[in-house]
Amino acid sequence: MQAIREIKSVKGKKIIIDLPEDFRDQKVEVIVLPFAEETEKKRNLNSLLMDGPTLTDEEIRQFMTVREDMKRWKIKEF
């Protein structure tokens, strides 16, 4: 399922939404909510976190291996 989320300005009592070709001649559901700045801040934070660097599966395995090794260390070994 494809979804579109946009922040639009209302002109009078109307908004215009340009849809991708995939939506042509289909029935769609439209939900209109008042815009809240807090929502935009949360969305910006989510985008920042999702676009940030991530570890590969191999890097996670290496991290877990080192972590398990460190759990077995004794304090006197330092």
MINU-847605 format. One line per 10 residues: their letters; for each residue z, x, y of N, C-alpha, C, CB. Coordinates in nm, 2 decimals, always signed. Glycine has a CB too. Layout:
BEGIN
A> Z X Y Z X Y Z X Y Z X Y  ... .
***
This chain:
BEGIN
MQAIREIKSV> +0.00 +0.08 -0.12 +0.00 +0.00 +0.00 +0.00 +0.09 +0.12 +0.12 -0.10 +0.00  -0.09 +0.06 +0.22 -0.09 +0.13 +0.34 -0.02 +0.06 +0.45 -0.24 +0.16 +0.38  +0.06 +0.13 +0.53 +0.13 +0.07 +0.64 +0.10 +0.14 +0.77 +0.28 +0.06 +0.61  +0.10 +0.07 +0.88 +0.08 +0.13 +1.01 +0.20 +0.10 +1.09 -0.05 +0.09 +1.07  +0.25 +0.20 +1.16 +0.36 +0.18 +1.26 +0.33 +0.24 +1.39 +0.50 +0.23 +1.20  +0.33 +0.16 +1.49 +0.29 +0.21 +1.62 +0.38 +0.15 +1.73 +0.14 +0.17 +1.66  +0.40 +0.22 +1.83 +0.48 +0.17 +1.95 +0.37 +0.13 +2.05 +0.58 +0.28 +2.01  +0.37 +0.01 +2.09 +0.27 -0.04 +2.19 +0.34 -0.11 +2.31 +0.18 -0.14 +2.12  +0.27 -0.10 +2.42 +0.31 -0.17 +2.54 +0.25 -0.31 +2.54 +0.28 -0.10 +2.67  +0.33 -0.41 +2.57 +0.28 -0.55 +2.58 +0.22 -0.57 +2.72 +0.40 -0.65 +2.56 .
KGKKIIIDLP> +0.10 -0.62 +2.72 +0.03 -0.66 +2.84 +0.03 -0.81 +2.85 -0.12 -0.60 +2.84  +0.11 -0.86 +2.95 +0.13 -1.00 +2.96 +0.20 -1.05 +2.83 -0.01 -1.08 +2.97  +0.14 -1.12 +2.75 +0.20 -1.16 +2.62 +0.11 -1.12 +2.50 +0.21 -1.32 +2.61  +0.03 -1.01 +2.52 -0.06 -0.97 +2.42 -0.04 -0.82 +2.39 -0.20 -1.00 +2.45  -0.08 -0.78 +2.26 -0.09 -0.64 +2.23 -0.22 -0.63 +2.15 +0.03 -0.59 +2.14  -0.28 -0.51 +2.15 -0.40 -0.48 +2.08 -0.37 -0.37 +1.98 -0.52 -0.44 +2.17  -0.40 -0.39 +1.85 -0.38 -0.30 +1.74 -0.51 -0.26 +1.68 -0.28 -0.35 +1.64  -0.55 -0.14 +1.69 -0.68 -0.09 +1.63 -0.64 -0.05 +1.48 -0.74 +0.03 +1.70  -0.71 -0.12 +1.39 -0.68 -0.10 +1.25 -0.79 -0.01 +1.18 -0.67 -0.23 +1.17  -0.75 +0.06 +1.08 -0.85 +0.14 +1.00 -0.95 +0.05 +0.93 -0.78 +0.23 +0.90 .
EDFRDQKVEV> -1.06 +0.10 +0.89 -1.17 +0.03 +0.83 -1.11 -0.04 +0.70 -1.28 +0.12 +0.79  -1.02 +0.02 +0.63 -0.96 -0.04 +0.51 -0.91 -0.18 +0.53 -0.85 +0.05 +0.45  -0.87 -0.21 +0.65 -0.81 -0.34 +0.68 -0.91 -0.45 +0.71 -0.71 -0.33 +0.79  -1.04 -0.42 +0.73 -1.14 -0.51 +0.77 -1.14 -0.63 +0.68 -1.28 -0.44 +0.77  -1.14 -0.75 +0.74 -1.16 -0.88 +0.67 -1.05 -0.90 +0.56 -1.29 -0.88 +0.60  -0.93 -0.86 +0.59 -0.82 -0.88 +0.50 -0.71 -0.96 +0.57 -0.76 -0.75 +0.44  -0.62 -1.02 +0.50 -0.50 -1.09 +0.56 -0.40 -0.98 +0.56 -0.46 -1.21 +0.47  -0.33 -0.97 +0.68 -0.22 -0.87 +0.70 -0.09 -0.94 +0.75 -0.26 -0.76 +0.79  +0.02 -0.87 +0.73 +0.14 -0.92 +0.78 +0.18 -0.84 +0.91 +0.26 -0.91 +0.68  +0.21 -0.91 +1.02 +0.24 -0.84 +1.14 +0.39 -0.88 +1.18 +0.14 -0.89 +1.26 .
IVLPFAEETE> +0.47 -0.77 +1.20 +0.61 -0.79 +1.24 +0.62 -0.72 +1.38 +0.71 -0.73 +1.14  +0.67 -0.80 +1.48 +0.69 -0.74 +1.61 +0.84 -0.74 +1.64 +0.61 -0.83 +1.72  +0.89 -0.62 +1.68 +1.03 -0.60 +1.72 +1.04 -0.54 +1.85 +1.10 -0.52 +1.61  +1.14 -0.57 +1.93 +1.16 -0.50 +2.06 +1.18 -0.35 +2.03 +1.28 -0.56 +2.14  +1.13 -0.27 +2.11 +1.14 -0.13 +2.09 +1.28 -0.08 +2.15 +1.03 -0.05 +2.17  +1.35 +0.00 +2.07 +1.48 +0.06 +2.11 +1.47 +0.21 +2.11 +1.59 +0.01 +2.01  +1.51 +0.27 +2.21 +1.51 +0.42 +2.22 +1.58 +0.49 +2.11 +1.57 +0.46 +2.36  +1.69 +0.43 +2.06 +1.76 +0.49 +1.95 +1.67 +0.50 +1.82 +1.89 +0.41 +1.91  +1.59 +0.40 +1.80 +1.50 +0.40 +1.69 +1.40 +0.52 +1.70 +1.42 +0.27 +1.68  +1.35 +0.54 +1.82 +1.26 +0.65 +1.84 +1.33 +0.79 +1.82 +1.20 +0.65 +1.99 .
KKRNLNSLLM> +1.45 +0.80 +1.86 +1.53 +0.92 +1.84 +1.55 +0.95 +1.69 +1.67 +0.92 +1.91  +1.58 +0.84 +1.62 +1.60 +0.86 +1.47 +1.47 +0.90 +1.41 +1.65 +0.73 +1.41  +1.36 +0.84 +1.45 +1.23 +0.87 +1.39 +1.19 +1.01 +1.42 +1.12 +0.77 +1.44  +1.22 +1.06 +1.54 +1.19 +1.20 +1.58 +1.27 +1.29 +1.49 +1.22 +1.22 +1.73  +1.40 +1.26 +1.47 +1.48 +1.35 +1.38 +1.43 +1.35 +1.24 +1.63 +1.30 +1.38  +1.39 +1.23 +1.19 +1.33 +1.22 +1.05 +1.21 +1.31 +1.04 +1.30 +1.08 +1.01  +1.12 +1.30 +1.14 +1.00 +1.38 +1.14 +1.03 +1.52 +1.15 +0.91 +1.34 +1.27  +1.12 +1.56 +1.23 +1.16 +1.70 +1.24 +1.21 +1.75 +1.10 +1.27 +1.73 +1.34  +1.29 +1.68 +1.03 +1.35 +1.72 +0.90 +1.24 +1.72 +0.80 +1.46 +1.63 +0.86  +1.15 +1.62 +0.80 +1.05 +1.61 +0.70 +0.94 +1.72 +0.72 +0.98 +1.48 +0.70 .
DGPTLTDEEI> +0.92 +1.76 +0.84 +0.82 +1.86 +0.87 +0.87 +2.01 +0.86 +0.76 +1.84 +1.01  +1.00 +2.02 +0.84 +1.06 +2.15 +0.83 +1.03 +2.22 +0.70 +1.21 +2.14 +0.85  +1.07 +2.35 +0.70 +1.04 +2.43 +0.58 +1.11 +2.37 +0.46 +1.07 +2.58 +0.60  +1.05 +2.38 +0.34 +1.11 +2.34 +0.22 +1.10 +2.44 +0.11 +1.04 +2.20 +0.17  +1.19 +2.44 +0.01 +1.18 +2.53 -0.10 +1.09 +2.48 -0.21 +1.33 +2.56 -0.15  +1.02 +2.58 -0.27 +0.94 +2.54 -0.39 +1.03 +2.52 -0.51 +0.83 +2.65 -0.41  +0.98 +2.47 -0.61 +1.06 +2.45 -0.74 +1.11 +2.59 -0.79 +0.98 +2.38 -0.84  +1.02 +2.69 -0.78 +1.06 +2.82 -0.82 +1.17 +2.88 -0.74 +0.94 +2.92 -0.82  +1.17 +2.86 -0.61 +1.27 +2.91 -0.52 +1.41 +2.84 -0.55 +1.24 +2.89 -0.37  +1.40 +2.71 -0.58 +1.52 +2.64 -0.61 +1.58 +2.69 -0.75 +1.49 +2.48 -0.63 .
RQFMTVREDM> +1.49 +2.72 -0.85 +1.54 +2.77 -0.97 +1.61 +2.91 -0.95 +1.42 +2.78 -1.07  +1.55 +2.99 -0.87 +1.60 +3.12 -0.84 +1.74 +3.11 -0.77 +1.51 +3.21 -0.75  +1.75 +3.02 -0.68 +1.87 +2.99 -0.61 +1.98 +2.95 -0.71 +1.86 +2.89 -0.50  +1.95 +2.85 -0.79 +2.05 +2.80 -0.89 +2.09 +2.91 -0.99 +1.99 +2.69 -0.97  +2.00 +3.00 -1.03 +2.03 +3.11 -1.12 +2.13 +3.20 -1.05 +1.91 +3.19 -1.16  +2.11 +3.24 -0.92 +2.20 +3.33 -0.85 +2.33 +3.26 -0.83 +2.14 +3.37 -0.71  +2.33 +3.13 -0.80 +2.45 +3.06 -0.78 +2.54 +3.06 -0.90 +2.42 +2.92 -0.74  +2.48 +3.04 -1.02 +2.55 +3.04 -1.15 +2.61 +3.18 -1.17 +2.46 +2.99 -1.26  +2.53 +3.28 -1.15 +2.58 +3.42 -1.16 +2.70 +3.45 -1.07 +2.46 +3.52 -1.13  +2.69 +3.40 -0.95 +2.80 +3.43 -0.86 +2.93 +3.35 -0.90 +2.76 +3.38 -0.72 .
KRWKIKEF> +2.92 +3.24 -0.96 +3.03 +3.16 -1.01 +3.11 +3.24 -1.11 +2.99 +3.03 -1.07  +3.04 +3.33 -1.19 +3.11 +3.41 -1.29 +3.17 +3.53 -1.24 +3.01 +3.44 -1.40  +3.15 +3.57 -1.12 +3.20 +3.69 -1.06 +3.36 +3.67 -1.05 +3.14 +3.72 -0.92  +3.42 +3.78 -1.07 +3.57 +3.79 -1.05 +3.59 +3.85 -0.91 +3.64 +3.86 -1.16  +3.70 +3.81 -0.84 +3.72 +3.87 -0.71 +3.74 +4.02 -0.72 +3.85 +3.80 -0.65  +3.81 +4.07 -0.82 +3.83 +4.21 -0.83 +3.70 +4.29 -0.85 +3.93 +4.24 -0.95  +3.59 +4.23 -0.88 +3.47 +4.30 -0.90 +3.40 +4.33 -0.77 +3.37 +4.22 -0.98  +3.45 +4.28 -0.66 +3.39 +4.31 -0.53 +3.45 +4.44 -0.49 +3.43 +4.20 -0.42 .
***
